[in-house]
Amino acid sequence: MAPDLRGAQWRKSTHSGSDGGNCVEVASNLYDQLAIRDSKNPDGPALIFTPGEWSAFVTSIKTGTLGA
């Protein structure tokens, strides 16, 4: 079952460019989950993470162990 993202309050990542091009948006106001989407395709799919999954994902990026 797909999560209900109708109440999501999307904001651009601080790491996204200001030219309106390649932007990532995050919704962190959702109960017990975070959602990530491509701002160029707001009606497209979103990646959904629990807080623990998001923390592990970010840590693996920072440590260079993503996919290892």
Phi and psi in degrees as a GROMACS rama.xvg file:
@    title "Ramachandran Plot"
@    xaxis  label "Phi"
@    yaxis  label "Psi"
@TYPE xy
-73.73  141.892  ALA-2
-68.2285  152.183  PRO-3
-86.1277  108.909  ASP-4
-104.063  12.9159  LEU-5
-61.3642  -31.6049  ARG-6
-91.2429  5.5417  GLY-7
-66.065  134.763  ALA-8
-106.516  102.568  GLN-9
-84.7906  140.724  TRP-10
-138.993  150.113  ARG-11
-75.6965  146.311  LYS-12
-63.5353  144.693  SER-13
-67.4633  -13.9126  THR-14
-92.3117  -2.0307  HIS-15
-78.876  150.203  SER-16
-71.0624  159.925  GLY-17
-90.4333  -0.654091  SER-18
-85.1296  3.58525  ASP-19
78.2755  7.75835  GLY-20
-84.8519  -111.253  GLY-21
-75.4821  97.39  ASN-22
-123.339  142.694  CYS-23
-110.725  136.049  VAL-24
-117.198  146.702  GLU-25
-127.588  144.026  VAL-26
-119.099  113.086  ALA-27
-112.671  9.64985  SER-28
-90.9802  5.27342  ASN-29
-85.7753  146.511  LEU-30
-65.4803  117.882  TYR-31
58.2265  28.1643  ASP-32
-159.498  159.249  GLN-33
-122.662  144.109  LEU-34
-122.486  140.222  ALA-35
-126.155  137.468  ILE-36
-146.947  165.685  ARG-37
-87.3604  122.704  ASP-38
-65.1503  -22.0637  SER-39
-74.8644  -14.0992  LYS-40
-136.027  65.9417  ASN-41
-63.9837  -20.6137  PRO-42
-94.7736  1.13944  ASP-43
-82.299  -169.085  GLY-44
-69.6435  156.298  PRO-45
-125.208  148.31  ALA-46
-89.4643  134.366  LEU-47
-116.311  130.551  ILE-48
-127.757  145.33  PHE-49
-78.3596  163.781  THR-50
-56.2715  -39.1966  PRO-51
-66.5711  -41.3274  GLY-52
-64.8679  -41.7941  GLU-53
-62.4184  -44.6467  TRP-54
-60.2356  -44.3268  SER-55
-65.3067  -40.0515  ALA-56
-61.5022  -50.5791  PHE-57
-62.9244  -42.0354  VAL-58
-61.7277  -42.28  THR-59
-67.0531  -32.0857  SER-60
-67.9294  -46.9194  ILE-61
-62.7732  -35.1909  LYS-62
-92.7665  -4.67815  THR-63
74.4892  22.0802  GLY-64
-106.148  9.07829  THR-65
-61.5575  124.161  LEU-66
78.9773  3.22391  GLY-67
